[in-house]
Amino acid sequence: MNQLQQMLKQAQKIQNQMSEAQEKLAAQEVQGSSGGGLVTVSVNGRGEMKRVKIDPSLLTPEESDVLEDLIVAAYNDAKSKAEGMMSEEMGKITGGLGLPPGFQFPL
């Protein structure tokens, strides 16, 4: 019975650490870019878009299709970086648990 209590305490500790890490990461921003930096998108640790910067050379009607594609690509780049940042931070917390690769805690 003592082992079960220890496991529950450890699980609670990990859950608290993960919540703190998620809050910290949500406040951080990462940038993704496309088109050689013509479009830059900033997202927070939750993957929420915060800012878009577009080079003025793309703001012409004939470039609208290119611009749309570049915004999507920049967002995907930034979101991927945010997910990597989150995964790295969670790995620090759960590293000693021997969880299978890709395992995600339901939060």
PyMOL CGO cylinders between C-alpha atoms (Angstrom):
from pymol import cmd
from pymol.cgo import CYLINDER

trace = [
    CYLINDER, 0.00, 0.00, 0.00, 2.92, 2.32, 0.72, 0.3, 1, 1, 1, 1, 1, 1,
    CYLINDER, 2.92, 2.32, 0.72, 4.17, 1.92, -2.85, 0.3, 1, 1, 1, 1, 1, 1,
    CYLINDER, 4.17, 1.92, -2.85, 0.79, 2.98, -4.22, 0.3, 1, 1, 1, 1, 1, 1,
    CYLINDER, 0.79, 2.98, -4.22, 0.83, 6.12, -2.10, 0.3, 1, 1, 1, 1, 1, 1,
    CYLINDER, 0.83, 6.12, -2.10, 4.34, 6.93, -3.30, 0.3, 1, 1, 1, 1, 1, 1,
    CYLINDER, 4.34, 6.93, -3.30, 3.28, 6.42, -6.91, 0.3, 1, 1, 1, 1, 1, 1,
    CYLINDER, 3.28, 6.42, -6.91, 0.27, 8.69, -6.43, 0.3, 1, 1, 1, 1, 1, 1,
    CYLINDER, 0.27, 8.69, -6.43, 2.45, 11.38, -4.83, 0.3, 1, 1, 1, 1, 1, 1,
    CYLINDER, 2.45, 11.38, -4.83, 4.92, 11.11, -7.73, 0.3, 1, 1, 1, 1, 1, 1,
    CYLINDER, 4.92, 11.11, -7.73, 2.10, 11.34, -10.28, 0.3, 1, 1, 1, 1, 1, 1,
    CYLINDER, 2.10, 11.34, -10.28, 0.72, 14.45, -8.55, 0.3, 1, 1, 1, 1, 1, 1,
    CYLINDER, 0.72, 14.45, -8.55, 4.17, 16.01, -8.50, 0.3, 1, 1, 1, 1, 1, 1,
    CYLINDER, 4.17, 16.01, -8.50, 4.63, 15.33, -12.22, 0.3, 1, 1, 1, 1, 1, 1,
    CYLINDER, 4.63, 15.33, -12.22, 1.19, 16.74, -13.00, 0.3, 1, 1, 1, 1, 1, 1,
    CYLINDER, 1.19, 16.74, -13.00, 2.02, 19.93, -11.10, 0.3, 1, 1, 1, 1, 1, 1,
    CYLINDER, 2.02, 19.93, -11.10, 5.38, 20.24, -12.87, 0.3, 1, 1, 1, 1, 1, 1,
    CYLINDER, 5.38, 20.24, -12.87, 3.71, 19.75, -16.25, 0.3, 1, 1, 1, 1, 1, 1,
    CYLINDER, 3.71, 19.75, -16.25, 1.08, 22.39, -15.51, 0.3, 1, 1, 1, 1, 1, 1,
    CYLINDER, 1.08, 22.39, -15.51, 3.78, 24.86, -14.48, 0.3, 1, 1, 1, 1, 1, 1,
    CYLINDER, 3.78, 24.86, -14.48, 5.82, 24.08, -17.59, 0.3, 1, 1, 1, 1, 1, 1,
    CYLINDER, 5.82, 24.08, -17.59, 2.79, 24.52, -19.85, 0.3, 1, 1, 1, 1, 1, 1,
    CYLINDER, 2.79, 24.52, -19.85, 2.04, 27.91, -18.31, 0.3, 1, 1, 1, 1, 1, 1,
    CYLINDER, 2.04, 27.91, -18.31, 5.66, 28.97, -18.74, 0.3, 1, 1, 1, 1, 1, 1,
    CYLINDER, 5.66, 28.97, -18.74, 5.77, 27.78, -22.34, 0.3, 1, 1, 1, 1, 1, 1,
    CYLINDER, 5.77, 27.78, -22.34, 2.46, 29.42, -23.18, 0.3, 1, 1, 1, 1, 1, 1,
    CYLINDER, 2.46, 29.42, -23.18, 4.07, 32.77, -22.37, 0.3, 1, 1, 1, 1, 1, 1,
    CYLINDER, 4.07, 32.77, -22.37, 7.02, 32.13, -24.70, 0.3, 1, 1, 1, 1, 1, 1,
    CYLINDER, 7.02, 32.13, -24.70, 6.94, 32.83, -28.42, 0.3, 1, 1, 1, 1, 1, 1,
    CYLINDER, 6.94, 32.83, -28.42, 8.69, 31.20, -31.34, 0.3, 1, 1, 1, 1, 1, 1,
    CYLINDER, 8.69, 31.20, -31.34, 8.90, 32.42, -34.92, 0.3, 1, 1, 1, 1, 1, 1,
    CYLINDER, 8.90, 32.42, -34.92, 8.51, 30.56, -38.14, 0.3, 1, 1, 1, 1, 1, 1,
    CYLINDER, 8.51, 30.56, -38.14, 9.23, 31.98, -41.54, 0.3, 1, 1, 1, 1, 1, 1,
    CYLINDER, 9.23, 31.98, -41.54, 8.81, 31.21, -45.20, 0.3, 1, 1, 1, 1, 1, 1,
    CYLINDER, 8.81, 31.21, -45.20, 9.81, 32.65, -48.53, 0.3, 1, 1, 1, 1, 1, 1,
    CYLINDER, 9.81, 32.65, -48.53, 13.32, 33.38, -47.28, 0.3, 1, 1, 1, 1, 1, 1,
    CYLINDER, 13.32, 33.38, -47.28, 11.95, 35.53, -44.47, 0.3, 1, 1, 1, 1, 1, 1,
    CYLINDER, 11.95, 35.53, -44.47, 9.34, 37.39, -46.53, 0.3, 1, 1, 1, 1, 1, 1,
    CYLINDER, 9.34, 37.39, -46.53, 6.66, 36.12, -44.14, 0.3, 1, 1, 1, 1, 1, 1,
    CYLINDER, 6.66, 36.12, -44.14, 7.22, 35.63, -40.42, 0.3, 1, 1, 1, 1, 1, 1,
    CYLINDER, 7.22, 35.63, -40.42, 4.68, 34.25, -37.97, 0.3, 1, 1, 1, 1, 1, 1,
    CYLINDER, 4.68, 34.25, -37.97, 5.01, 34.25, -34.18, 0.3, 1, 1, 1, 1, 1, 1,
    CYLINDER, 5.01, 34.25, -34.18, 3.15, 31.69, -32.07, 0.3, 1, 1, 1, 1, 1, 1,
    CYLINDER, 3.15, 31.69, -32.07, 3.09, 31.03, -28.36, 0.3, 1, 1, 1, 1, 1, 1,
    CYLINDER, 3.09, 31.03, -28.36, 3.81, 27.69, -26.70, 0.3, 1, 1, 1, 1, 1, 1,
    CYLINDER, 3.81, 27.69, -26.70, 0.20, 26.65, -27.24, 0.3, 1, 1, 1, 1, 1, 1,
    CYLINDER, 0.20, 26.65, -27.24, 0.53, 27.16, -30.98, 0.3, 1, 1, 1, 1, 1, 1,
    CYLINDER, 0.53, 27.16, -30.98, -1.69, 30.24, -30.98, 0.3, 1, 1, 1, 1, 1, 1,
    CYLINDER, -1.69, 30.24, -30.98, -0.70, 32.78, -33.63, 0.3, 1, 1, 1, 1, 1, 1,
    CYLINDER, -0.70, 32.78, -33.63, 0.33, 36.08, -32.07, 0.3, 1, 1, 1, 1, 1, 1,
    CYLINDER, 0.33, 36.08, -32.07, 1.84, 38.09, -34.93, 0.3, 1, 1, 1, 1, 1, 1,
    CYLINDER, 1.84, 38.09, -34.93, 2.30, 38.05, -38.68, 0.3, 1, 1, 1, 1, 1, 1,
    CYLINDER, 2.30, 38.05, -38.68, 4.93, 40.13, -40.48, 0.3, 1, 1, 1, 1, 1, 1,
    CYLINDER, 4.93, 40.13, -40.48, 4.72, 40.42, -44.26, 0.3, 1, 1, 1, 1, 1, 1,
    CYLINDER, 4.72, 40.42, -44.26, 7.32, 42.00, -46.47, 0.3, 1, 1, 1, 1, 1, 1,
    CYLINDER, 7.32, 42.00, -46.47, 5.71, 44.89, -48.38, 0.3, 1, 1, 1, 1, 1, 1,
    CYLINDER, 5.71, 44.89, -48.38, 6.90, 43.47, -51.71, 0.3, 1, 1, 1, 1, 1, 1,
    CYLINDER, 6.90, 43.47, -51.71, 4.24, 40.74, -51.35, 0.3, 1, 1, 1, 1, 1, 1,
    CYLINDER, 4.24, 40.74, -51.35, 1.36, 43.16, -50.90, 0.3, 1, 1, 1, 1, 1, 1,
    CYLINDER, 1.36, 43.16, -50.90, 0.23, 43.31, -54.49, 0.3, 1, 1, 1, 1, 1, 1,
    CYLINDER, 0.23, 43.31, -54.49, -2.94, 41.76, -55.93, 0.3, 1, 1, 1, 1, 1, 1,
    CYLINDER, -2.94, 41.76, -55.93, -0.99, 39.53, -58.27, 0.3, 1, 1, 1, 1, 1, 1,
    CYLINDER, -0.99, 39.53, -58.27, 0.98, 38.08, -55.33, 0.3, 1, 1, 1, 1, 1, 1,
    CYLINDER, 0.98, 38.08, -55.33, -2.07, 37.17, -53.21, 0.3, 1, 1, 1, 1, 1, 1,
    CYLINDER, -2.07, 37.17, -53.21, -1.87, 33.41, -53.91, 0.3, 1, 1, 1, 1, 1, 1,
    CYLINDER, -1.87, 33.41, -53.91, 1.83, 33.36, -53.06, 0.3, 1, 1, 1, 1, 1, 1,
    CYLINDER, 1.83, 33.36, -53.06, 1.20, 35.39, -49.91, 0.3, 1, 1, 1, 1, 1, 1,
    CYLINDER, 1.20, 35.39, -49.91, -1.53, 33.02, -48.72, 0.3, 1, 1, 1, 1, 1, 1,
    CYLINDER, -1.53, 33.02, -48.72, 0.76, 30.01, -49.22, 0.3, 1, 1, 1, 1, 1, 1,
    CYLINDER, 0.76, 30.01, -49.22, 3.64, 31.73, -47.45, 0.3, 1, 1, 1, 1, 1, 1,
    CYLINDER, 3.64, 31.73, -47.45, 1.48, 32.59, -44.43, 0.3, 1, 1, 1, 1, 1, 1,
    CYLINDER, 1.48, 32.59, -44.43, 0.38, 28.97, -44.10, 0.3, 1, 1, 1, 1, 1, 1,
    CYLINDER, 0.38, 28.97, -44.10, 3.96, 27.73, -44.44, 0.3, 1, 1, 1, 1, 1, 1,
    CYLINDER, 3.96, 27.73, -44.44, 5.28, 30.23, -41.89, 0.3, 1, 1, 1, 1, 1, 1,
    CYLINDER, 5.28, 30.23, -41.89, 2.55, 29.31, -39.42, 0.3, 1, 1, 1, 1, 1, 1,
    CYLINDER, 2.55, 29.31, -39.42, 3.27, 25.60, -39.82, 0.3, 1, 1, 1, 1, 1, 1,
    CYLINDER, 3.27, 25.60, -39.82, 6.98, 26.28, -39.29, 0.3, 1, 1, 1, 1, 1, 1,
    CYLINDER, 6.98, 26.28, -39.29, 6.32, 28.26, -36.12, 0.3, 1, 1, 1, 1, 1, 1,
    CYLINDER, 6.32, 28.26, -36.12, 3.82, 25.72, -34.77, 0.3, 1, 1, 1, 1, 1, 1,
    CYLINDER, 3.82, 25.72, -34.77, 6.28, 22.90, -35.35, 0.3, 1, 1, 1, 1, 1, 1,
    CYLINDER, 6.28, 22.90, -35.35, 8.90, 24.81, -33.37, 0.3, 1, 1, 1, 1, 1, 1,
    CYLINDER, 8.90, 24.81, -33.37, 6.41, 25.44, -30.55, 0.3, 1, 1, 1, 1, 1, 1,
    CYLINDER, 6.41, 25.44, -30.55, 5.53, 21.75, -30.42, 0.3, 1, 1, 1, 1, 1, 1,
    CYLINDER, 5.53, 21.75, -30.42, 9.22, 20.86, -30.31, 0.3, 1, 1, 1, 1, 1, 1,
    CYLINDER, 9.22, 20.86, -30.31, 9.76, 23.31, -27.47, 0.3, 1, 1, 1, 1, 1, 1,
    CYLINDER, 9.76, 23.31, -27.47, 6.82, 21.80, -25.56, 0.3, 1, 1, 1, 1, 1, 1,
    CYLINDER, 6.82, 21.80, -25.56, 7.98, 18.24, -26.21, 0.3, 1, 1, 1, 1, 1, 1,
    CYLINDER, 7.98, 18.24, -26.21, 11.50, 19.04, -25.03, 0.3, 1, 1, 1, 1, 1, 1,
    CYLINDER, 11.50, 19.04, -25.03, 10.24, 20.63, -21.82, 0.3, 1, 1, 1, 1, 1, 1,
    CYLINDER, 10.24, 20.63, -21.82, 7.85, 17.75, -21.09, 0.3, 1, 1, 1, 1, 1, 1,
    CYLINDER, 7.85, 17.75, -21.09, 10.68, 15.28, -21.74, 0.3, 1, 1, 1, 1, 1, 1,
    CYLINDER, 10.68, 15.28, -21.74, 12.69, 16.93, -18.98, 0.3, 1, 1, 1, 1, 1, 1,
    CYLINDER, 12.69, 16.93, -18.98, 9.82, 16.30, -16.57, 0.3, 1, 1, 1, 1, 1, 1,
    CYLINDER, 9.82, 16.30, -16.57, 8.90, 12.77, -17.65, 0.3, 1, 1, 1, 1, 1, 1,
    CYLINDER, 8.90, 12.77, -17.65, 12.38, 11.60, -18.67, 0.3, 1, 1, 1, 1, 1, 1,
    CYLINDER, 12.38, 11.60, -18.67, 12.83, 9.20, -15.77, 0.3, 1, 1, 1, 1, 1, 1,
    CYLINDER, 12.83, 9.20, -15.77, 9.46, 7.50, -16.16, 0.3, 1, 1, 1, 1, 1, 1,
    CYLINDER, 9.46, 7.50, -16.16, 10.40, 5.24, -19.07, 0.3, 1, 1, 1, 1, 1, 1,
    CYLINDER, 10.40, 5.24, -19.07, 7.34, 6.22, -21.11, 0.3, 1, 1, 1, 1, 1, 1,
    CYLINDER, 7.34, 6.22, -21.11, 7.09, 4.96, -24.69, 0.3, 1, 1, 1, 1, 1, 1,
    CYLINDER, 7.09, 4.96, -24.69, 8.17, 7.42, -27.42, 0.3, 1, 1, 1, 1, 1, 1,
    CYLINDER, 8.17, 7.42, -27.42, 5.38, 9.77, -28.42, 0.3, 1, 1, 1, 1, 1, 1,
    CYLINDER, 5.38, 9.77, -28.42, 3.34, 9.13, -25.27, 0.3, 1, 1, 1, 1, 1, 1,
    CYLINDER, 3.34, 9.13, -25.27, 1.30, 12.20, -24.38, 0.3, 1, 1, 1, 1, 1, 1,
    CYLINDER, 1.30, 12.20, -24.38, -0.27, 12.88, -21.01, 0.3, 1, 1, 1, 1, 1, 1,
    CYLINDER, -0.27, 12.88, -21.01, -3.91, 13.89, -21.32, 0.3, 1, 1, 1, 1, 1, 1,
    CYLINDER, -3.91, 13.89, -21.32, -4.09, 17.49, -20.11, 0.3, 1, 1, 1, 1, 1, 1,
]
cmd.load_cgo(trace, "trace")
